[in-house]
């Protein structure tokens, strides 16, 4: 679209939207729009046509009715912490920010649930529930900033997802608004309901089916006690095998996390968590529950870690040390950002039994590409987060990092895993969807979207590739085990 046409469209649409939300909540100048040009995947930037900040569900309905009538695409945005480009705006579309829908409507201690608006921060839910002896279990590393609406859109997890599940396992109901402005309630206060499980369908749908305006989450009792053990290993593969060994004991840890040497040193320099910087890898294993149960479980965990080859096992002596151990893990992403101009964060999931093999392959990819890779894992459920370090100022390095990242995801599929565990597909992994799903299943995904959004106005171009795109991807696809790229001099 020509600049003059875009300016006319922006002016006309802004006038309509200002009647709904007021002048100050429609952003249209270059200076106002620039902060919304990307989410946490900052390698890709697009300045939106407009940004609109509604105050309530009724305003969201009116905005969507206008956009539907004008056939204008809409991309929803929460806190902008997503890492897959799911909230990347469109040049000819409206970015719908839900930041002002930030109220905790009610905490129902008797029924162990809370009703919240989508702009509420993840951590704020647990803070509101704490006086009642309750908390919200999913805890992404960005929980201090990320919003519950974004967590639902991407089906976020966290370091305690092994025992307590992802977002989808901790929801009771959602209210969303379709592109035509209809308000729909999915799920309910009970454990089950009649009809299709549309609640699960909407969770992880990346803003492609409707705009979230209310969430009912499950709350859990705060455990009587939690204790974490930190184990050091002299080989990444040994640590990977130890994960399987711990699960084999029959103990289900609340969290079981792994970091390699590069991420250990970065986190220790940043947070001073007390990590052994000479280790090739560490595991953080937390158990929670009653006092006696935790005492028995942590003793078994310690014994199994030593049997599995740990060179050192340290148990947090108090809550302060436990918090430091977890602070280092949760700060791993920003810590790595201090040692490299840029990094590309991947998110894939594999069966635990393949962890040693996949870690070995990632090391090989790093050596062949010349790009350092820091590994941070939700090891208990096989959710990998390789961080590929690069410098965007060097021509071709971003493309090289993307290529290596794509091969890692394709390797995950090859061993029976998935291209995403909690970050979503967004724009980042859309090509690898072609590696995971056959054309028939992709056609089914498109058919489901058409039921909710016939004209494809909600977050178009994300998550589900077209069959033509998959054909193009297949034509240039190189097997995940082969990293010889003639067009990249580094190889």
C-alpha positions as CSV (number, residue, x, y, z in Angstrom):
1,X,0.0,0.0,0.0
2,X,1.3,3.5,-0.9
3,X,2.3,5.8,1.9
4,X,-0.5,8.3,1.0
5,X,-3.1,5.5,1.0
6,X,-1.8,4.2,4.4
7,X,-2.1,7.7,5.8
8,X,-5.6,8.1,4.6
9,X,-6.6,4.7,6.0
10,X,-4.9,5.6,9.4
11,X,-6.7,8.9,9.7
12,X,-10.2,7.5,8.8
13,X,-9.9,4.5,11.1
14,X,-8.5,6.5,14.0
15,X,-11.5,8.8,13.8
16,X,-13.9,5.8,14.2
17,X,-11.9,4.2,17.0
18,X,-11.6,7.5,19.0
19,X,-15.3,7.6,19.2
20,X,-15.1,4.3,21.2
21,X,-12.0,4.7,23.5
22,X,-11.3,8.5,23.4
23,X,-8.6,10.3,21.7
24,X,-5.7,9.6,24.0
25,X,-6.2,5.8,23.7
26,X,-5.7,5.7,20.0
27,X,-2.0,6.0,19.1
28,X,-1.3,7.1,15.5
29,X,1.9,9.2,15.4
30,X,5.3,7.6,14.5
31,X,6.6,8.3,18.0
32,X,3.6,6.7,19.6
33,X,3.6,3.6,17.4
34,X,7.3,2.8,17.5
35,X,7.3,1.1,21.0
36,X,4.8,-1.4,19.7
37,X,6.8,-2.5,16.6
38,X,7.8,-5.9,18.1
39,X,7.4,-8.3,21.0
40,X,10.2,-10.1,22.8
41,X,11.5,-11.4,19.4
42,X,13.1,-8.0,18.5
43,X,14.8,-9.3,15.4
44,X,11.5,-8.6,13.5
45,X,9.9,-5.2,13.7
46,X,6.8,-3.7,11.9
47,X,5.2,-0.4,12.8
48,X,1.4,-0.9,13.1
49,X,-1.2,1.2,11.4
50,X,-2.7,2.1,14.8
51,X,-2.5,1.1,18.4
52,X,-5.8,1.0,20.4
53,X,-6.0,0.6,24.2
54,X,-9.5,-0.3,25.3
55,X,-10.6,0.0,28.9
56,X,-13.1,-2.8,29.1
57,X,-14.8,-5.7,27.3
58,X,-17.5,-3.4,25.8
59,X,-14.9,-1.3,24.1
60,X,-13.1,-4.4,22.8
61,X,-16.4,-5.5,21.2
62,X,-16.9,-2.1,19.5
63,X,-13.3,-2.0,18.2
64,X,-13.6,-5.5,16.7
65,X,-17.0,-4.6,15.1
66,X,-15.4,-1.6,13.4
67,X,-12.4,-3.6,12.3
68,X,-14.6,-6.4,11.0
69,X,-16.7,-3.9,9.0
70,X,-13.6,-2.2,7.6
71,X,-11.9,-5.6,7.0
72,X,-8.9,-4.4,9.0
73,X,-6.6,-7.1,10.5
74,X,-6.2,-7.1,14.3
75,X,-3.3,-8.3,16.4
76,X,-3.7,-8.6,20.2
77,X,-0.9,-7.7,22.5
78,X,-0.4,-8.3,26.2
79,X,2.8,-7.2,27.9
80,X,4.9,-7.8,24.8
81,X,7.2,-10.4,26.5
82,X,6.4,-13.2,24.0
83,X,9.4,-14.7,22.2
84,X,8.0,-16.1,19.0
85,X,6.7,-12.9,17.2
86,X,3.1,-13.7,18.1
87,X,2.4,-10.0,18.8
88,X,4.3,-8.7,15.8
89,X,1.9,-6.1,14.3
90,X,0.9,-5.5,10.7
91,X,1.6,-2.4,8.7
92,X,-2.0,-2.3,7.6
93,X,-3.5,-3.5,10.9
94,X,-4.6,-2.4,14.3
95,X,-2.6,-3.5,17.3
96,X,-5.0,-4.1,20.2
97,X,-3.3,-3.6,23.5
98,X,-5.0,-5.2,26.5
99,X,-2.7,-3.4,29.0
100,X,-5.6,-1.4,30.5
101,X,-7.7,-4.5,31.3
102,X,-5.6,-5.1,34.3
103,X,-8.0,-5.8,37.2
104,X,-8.2,-8.8,39.5
105,X,-12.0,-9.1,39.5
106,X,-12.3,-11.6,42.4
107,X,-10.4,-14.1,44.4
108,X,-12.7,-16.9,45.5
109,X,-10.8,-18.7,48.3
110,X,-13.7,-21.1,49.0
111,X,-13.6,-22.4,45.4
112,X,-9.9,-22.0,44.9
113,X,-10.1,-19.8,41.9
114,X,-9.7,-16.2,40.7
115,X,-11.3,-14.1,38.0
116,X,-8.9,-11.7,36.3
117,X,-8.6,-9.5,33.3
118,X,-6.1,-10.4,30.6
119,X,-3.7,-7.5,31.4
120,X,-3.0,-8.7,35.0
121,X,0.6,-9.7,35.5
122,X,1.2,-13.4,36.2
123,X,2.9,-12.8,39.6
124,X,0.1,-10.4,40.7
125,X,-2.4,-13.3,40.8
126,X,-0.3,-15.2,43.4
127,X,0.3,-12.0,45.3
128,X,-3.5,-11.4,45.6
129,X,-4.1,-15.0,46.5
130,X,-1.3,-15.3,49.2
131,X,-3.4,-13.9,52.1
132,X,-5.8,-16.8,51.5
133,X,-3.0,-19.4,51.6
134,X,-3.3,-19.9,47.8
135,X,-1.2,-19.3,44.7
136,X,-1.3,-19.6,40.9
137,X,1.1,-22.4,39.8
138,X,2.4,-21.6,36.3
139,X,5.5,-19.4,36.7
140,X,7.2,-18.3,33.5
141,X,10.6,-16.7,34.0
142,X,9.0,-13.4,32.9
143,X,6.2,-13.7,35.5
144,X,7.0,-10.3,37.1
145,X,6.1,-8.7,33.8
146,X,4.1,-11.1,31.5
147,X,0.3,-10.9,31.5
148,X,-2.1,-13.8,32.0
149,X,-3.7,-13.0,28.7
150,X,-0.4,-13.6,26.9
151,X,0.1,-16.8,29.0
152,X,-3.2,-18.1,27.8
153,X,-2.5,-17.2,24.2
154,X,0.8,-19.1,24.2
155,X,0.0,-21.7,26.8
156,X,2.9,-20.6,28.9
157,X,4.6,-22.9,31.4
158,X,7.4,-22.2,33.9
159,X,9.9,-23.8,36.1
160,X,7.2,-25.7,38.1
161,X,5.3,-27.0,35.1
162,X,6.6,-30.5,35.5
163,X,4.3,-31.1,38.5
164,X,1.6,-28.5,38.1
165,X,1.2,-28.3,34.3
166,X,1.1,-25.5,31.8
167,X,-1.5,-22.7,31.6
168,X,-4.1,-25.0,30.0
169,X,-4.0,-27.3,33.1
170,X,-4.7,-24.3,35.4
171,X,-7.7,-22.7,33.8
172,X,-11.4,-23.0,34.5
173,X,-12.9,-20.6,32.1
174,X,-12.2,-17.9,29.5
175,X,-14.3,-15.1,28.0
176,X,-13.3,-14.0,24.6
177,X,-14.7,-11.8,21.9
178,X,-14.9,-12.9,18.3
179,X,-13.9,-10.7,15.4
180,X,-17.6,-9.9,14.8
181,X,-17.9,-8.6,18.4
182,X,-19.7,-11.5,19.9
183,X,-18.8,-12.3,23.6
184,X,-18.3,-16.0,24.2
185,X,-17.7,-17.9,27.5
186,X,-15.7,-21.2,27.3
187,X,-15.4,-23.6,30.3
188,X,-16.9,-23.0,33.7
189,X,-16.4,-23.3,37.4
190,X,-16.7,-27.1,37.5
191,X,-14.2,-29.8,36.7
192,X,-15.9,-30.8,33.5
193,X,-18.6,-29.5,31.2
194,X,-20.8,-30.6,28.3
195,X,-19.8,-30.3,24.7
196,X,-16.5,-29.9,23.0
197,X,-13.5,-28.8,25.0
198,X,-13.3,-25.3,23.5
199,X,-11.4,-24.0,26.5
200,X,-8.4,-26.2,25.6
201,X,-8.8,-25.2,21.9
202,X,-8.6,-21.5,22.7
203,X,-5.6,-21.9,25.1
204,X,-2.5,-21.6,23.0
205,X,-4.4,-20.3,19.9
206,X,-2.2,-17.2,19.8
207,X,-4.9,-14.6,19.4
208,X,-6.2,-16.2,16.2
209,X,-9.7,-17.2,17.4
210,X,-10.8,-14.3,19.5
211,X,-9.7,-11.6,21.9
212,X,-9.5,-12.6,25.5
213,X,-11.3,-10.3,28.0
214,X,-11.5,-12.4,31.2
215,X,-9.8,-15.5,32.6
216,X,-10.8,-17.8,35.5
217,X,-7.7,-19.5,36.9
218,X,-7.3,-22.4,39.4
219,X,-5.5,-21.6,42.6
220,X,-3.6,-24.1,44.7
221,X,-2.8,-24.3,48.4
222,X,0.7,-23.0,49.1
223,X,2.8,-26.0,49.9
224,X,3.8,-26.4,53.6
225,X,7.4,-26.7,52.6
226,X,9.6,-26.6,49.4
227,X,13.3,-27.5,49.2
228,X,15.6,-27.5,46.2
229,X,18.8,-29.4,45.5
230,X,21.5,-28.1,43.1
231,X,23.7,-30.7,41.5
232,X,26.8,-30.1,39.5
233,X,28.0,-32.3,36.6
234,X,31.2,-32.5,34.6
235,X,29.3,-33.3,31.3
236,X,26.1,-32.0,29.9
237,X,25.1,-35.5,28.7
238,X,25.6,-36.9,32.3
239,X,23.2,-34.3,33.6
240,X,20.7,-35.2,30.9
241,X,20.8,-38.8,32.0
242,X,20.4,-37.8,35.6
243,X,17.0,-36.2,34.7
244,X,15.7,-39.6,33.6
245,X,17.2,-41.3,36.7
246,X,15.4,-38.9,39.1
247,X,12.0,-39.4,37.3
248,X,12.6,-43.2,37.5
249,X,12.6,-43.0,41.3
250,X,8.9,-42.4,41.3
251,X,9.3,-38.9,42.7
252,X,7.6,-36.1,40.8
253,X,9.6,-32.9,41.4
254,X,7.8,-29.6,41.5
255,X,10.6,-28.4,39.2
256,X,13.6,-30.0,37.5
257,X,15.7,-27.5,35.6
258,X,19.0,-27.7,33.8
259,X,21.6,-25.2,32.7
260,X,24.9,-25.7,30.8
261,X,28.3,-24.1,31.5
262,X,27.8,-21.0,29.4
263,X,24.4,-20.1,31.0
264,X,25.7,-21.0,34.5
265,X,28.6,-18.5,34.2
266,X,26.3,-15.8,32.7
267,X,23.7,-16.2,35.5
268,X,26.3,-16.3,38.3
269,X,27.9,-13.1,37.0
270,X,24.5,-11.4,36.9
271,X,22.7,-12.7,40.0
272,X,25.4,-14.3,42.2
273,X,23.1,-17.3,42.9
274,X,26.0,-19.4,44.2
275,X,26.3,-21.6,41.1
276,X,29.6,-23.6,40.6
277,X,31.0,-21.8,37.6
278,X,33.4,-24.7,36.7
279,X,30.6,-27.1,36.2
280,X,29.6,-28.2,32.7
281,X,26.0,-28.4,33.8
282,X,23.8,-28.1,36.8
283,X,20.4,-29.4,37.7
284,X,18.0,-27.7,40.1
285,X,15.5,-30.2,41.5
286,X,12.8,-28.9,43.8
287,X,10.3,-31.0,45.8
288,X,7.4,-29.7,47.8
289,X,4.5,-30.8,50.0
290,X,4.3,-31.7,53.7
291,X,7.4,-31.6,56.0
292,X,8.0,-35.3,56.3
293,X,7.3,-35.9,52.6
294,X,9.8,-33.3,51.5
295,X,12.5,-34.6,53.9
296,X,12.2,-38.1,52.5
297,X,12.0,-37.0,48.8
298,X,15.0,-34.6,49.0
299,X,17.1,-37.3,50.6
300,X,16.2,-39.7,47.7
301,X,16.9,-37.0,45.1
302,X,20.3,-36.3,46.6
303,X,21.2,-40.0,46.7
304,X,20.1,-40.5,43.1
305,X,21.9,-37.4,41.8
306,X,25.2,-38.7,43.3
307,X,24.6,-42.2,41.9
308,X,24.0,-40.5,38.5
309,X,27.4,-38.9,38.4
310,X,27.0,-35.5,40.1
311,X,30.3,-34.1,41.3
312,X,28.5,-32.0,44.0
313,X,25.0,-31.8,45.4
314,X,24.0,-28.9,47.5
315,X,20.7,-28.5,49.3
316,X,19.3,-25.1,50.0
317,X,19.7,-24.5,53.7
318,X,16.8,-21.9,53.9
319,X,14.3,-20.1,51.8
320,X,16.7,-17.3,51.1
321,X,19.2,-19.7,49.4
322,X,16.3,-21.5,47.7
323,X,15.2,-18.2,46.2
324,X,18.8,-17.4,45.1
325,X,19.0,-20.8,43.3
326,X,15.8,-20.0,41.4
327,X,16.7,-16.4,40.8
328,X,19.7,-17.5,38.8
329,X,17.6,-19.8,36.6
330,X,14.8,-17.3,36.1
331,X,17.4,-14.6,35.2
332,X,19.2,-16.8,32.7
333,X,17.8,-15.1,29.6
334,X,18.7,-11.5,30.5
335,X,22.0,-12.8,31.9
336,X,22.9,-14.3,28.5
337,X,22.0,-10.9,27.0
338,X,24.9,-9.4,28.9
339,X,27.5,-11.6,27.2
340,X,26.3,-11.3,23.6
341,X,25.1,-8.4,21.5
342,X,22.1,-10.5,20.4
343,X,20.7,-14.0,21.0
344,X,18.0,-16.1,19.4
345,X,15.9,-18.0,22.0
346,X,14.5,-21.4,20.8
347,X,11.7,-23.4,22.3
348,X,11.3,-27.1,21.5
349,X,10.2,-30.2,23.4
350,X,11.6,-33.7,23.2
351,X,11.0,-37.1,25.0
352,X,13.3,-37.1,28.1
353,X,15.0,-40.2,27.0
354,X,16.5,-38.4,24.0
355,X,17.9,-35.5,26.1
356,X,21.6,-36.7,26.0
357,X,21.4,-37.2,22.2
358,X,19.8,-33.9,21.5
359,X,22.3,-32.0,23.7
360,X,25.2,-33.7,21.8
361,X,23.7,-32.6,18.5
362,X,23.2,-29.0,19.7
363,X,26.9,-28.9,20.7
364,X,27.8,-30.1,17.2
365,X,25.6,-27.5,15.6
366,X,27.4,-24.9,17.7
367,X,30.8,-26.1,16.7
368,X,29.9,-26.3,13.0
369,X,28.2,-22.9,12.9
370,X,30.8,-21.0,15.0
371,X,27.9,-19.6,17.1
372,X,27.9,-20.2,20.9
373,X,24.8,-21.8,22.3
374,X,23.7,-21.5,25.9
375,X,21.3,-24.2,27.0
376,X,18.6,-23.6,29.6
377,X,15.9,-26.4,29.9
378,X,12.8,-27.3,31.7
379,X,14.5,-30.7,31.8
380,X,11.8,-32.6,33.6
381,X,9.3,-32.3,30.8
382,X,11.9,-32.1,28.0
383,X,11.3,-28.5,27.1
384,X,14.5,-27.0,25.7
385,X,15.5,-23.4,25.5
386,X,18.8,-23.2,23.5
387,X,20.0,-19.6,23.3
388,X,21.9,-19.0,20.0
389,X,24.3,-16.1,20.5
390,X,25.1,-13.9,17.5
391,X,25.8,-10.3,16.5
392,X,23.3,-8.7,14.2
393,X,25.9,-6.1,13.1
394,X,27.8,-8.9,11.3
395,X,26.2,-9.5,7.9
396,X,24.5,-13.0,7.7
397,X,24.8,-13.9,11.4
398,X,21.0,-13.4,12.1
399,X,20.2,-15.7,9.2
400,X,22.8,-18.2,10.4
401,X,21.3,-18.2,13.9
402,X,17.8,-18.7,12.4
403,X,19.1,-21.6,10.3
404,X,20.7,-23.3,13.3
405,X,17.6,-22.7,15.4
406,X,15.4,-24.2,12.7
407,X,17.6,-27.3,12.6
408,X,17.3,-27.7,16.3
409,X,13.5,-27.6,16.1
410,X,13.5,-30.1,13.2
411,X,15.7,-32.4,15.3
412,X,13.1,-32.2,18.1
413,X,10.4,-33.4,15.7
414,X,12.8,-36.1,14.4
415,X,13.1,-37.7,17.9
416,X,9.3,-37.5,18.5
417,X,9.0,-34.1,20.1
418,X,7.4,-30.8,19.2
419,X,8.6,-27.4,17.8
420,X,7.3,-25.6,20.8
421,X,6.7,-26.2,24.5
422,X,5.5,-22.9,25.8
423,X,6.6,-20.0,23.6
424,X,4.1,-20.6,20.8
425,X,4.7,-20.7,17.0
426,X,4.0,-17.1,16.1
427,X,6.1,-16.0,13.1
428,X,9.3,-17.6,14.3
429,X,8.5,-21.3,13.9
430,X,5.9,-21.1,11.1
431,X,8.2,-22.9,8.7
432,X,8.8,-25.7,11.1
433,X,5.1,-26.3,11.4
434,X,5.5,-27.8,7.9
435,X,8.0,-30.3,9.4
436,X,5.7,-31.3,12.2
437,X,2.3,-31.5,10.5
438,X,1.2,-33.1,7.2
439,X,-1.0,-31.1,4.8
440,X,-4.2,-32.8,6.0
441,X,-3.7,-31.6,9.6
442,X,-2.8,-28.1,8.5
443,X,-6.0,-27.9,6.4
444,X,-7.9,-28.9,9.6
445,X,-6.2,-26.1,11.5
446,X,-7.3,-23.6,8.8
447,X,-10.8,-25.0,8.9
448,X,-11.0,-24.5,12.7
449,X,-9.8,-20.9,12.4
450,X,-12.4,-20.2,9.7
451,X,-15.2,-21.2,12.1
452,X,-14.2,-18.3,14.4
453,X,-12.6,-15.9,11.9
454,X,-13.9,-16.5,8.4
455,X,-12.0,-13.6,6.8
456,X,-8.7,-14.3,8.6
457,X,-8.5,-10.9,10.3
458,X,-7.2,-12.0,13.7
459,X,-3.4,-12.2,13.8
460,X,-3.1,-13.3,10.2
461,X,0.1,-14.9,8.9
462,X,1.0,-16.4,12.3
463,X,1.1,-20.0,13.7
464,X,-0.4,-21.9,10.8
465,X,1.4,-21.9,7.5
466,X,-0.3,-22.1,4.2
467,X,0.2,-25.2,2.1
468,X,2.0,-23.1,-0.5
469,X,4.4,-22.0,2.2
470,X,5.0,-25.6,3.2
471,X,5.7,-26.6,-0.4
472,X,8.3,-23.9,-0.6
473,X,9.8,-25.0,2.7
474,X,9.9,-28.6,1.6
475,X,11.7,-27.7,-1.6
476,X,14.6,-26.1,0.3
477,X,14.5,-28.3,3.4
478,X,17.7,-30.0,4.5
479,X,17.5,-32.9,6.9
480,X,18.0,-31.9,10.6
481,X,21.0,-34.1,10.9
482,X,22.9,-32.4,8.1
483,X,24.3,-29.0,8.7
484,X,26.2,-28.5,5.4
485,X,25.0,-25.3,3.9
486,X,26.9,-24.3,0.7
487,X,25.4,-20.8,0.7
488,X,26.8,-20.0,4.2
489,X,30.6,-19.5,4.1
490,X,30.9,-20.4,7.8
491,X,30.0,-24.0,6.9
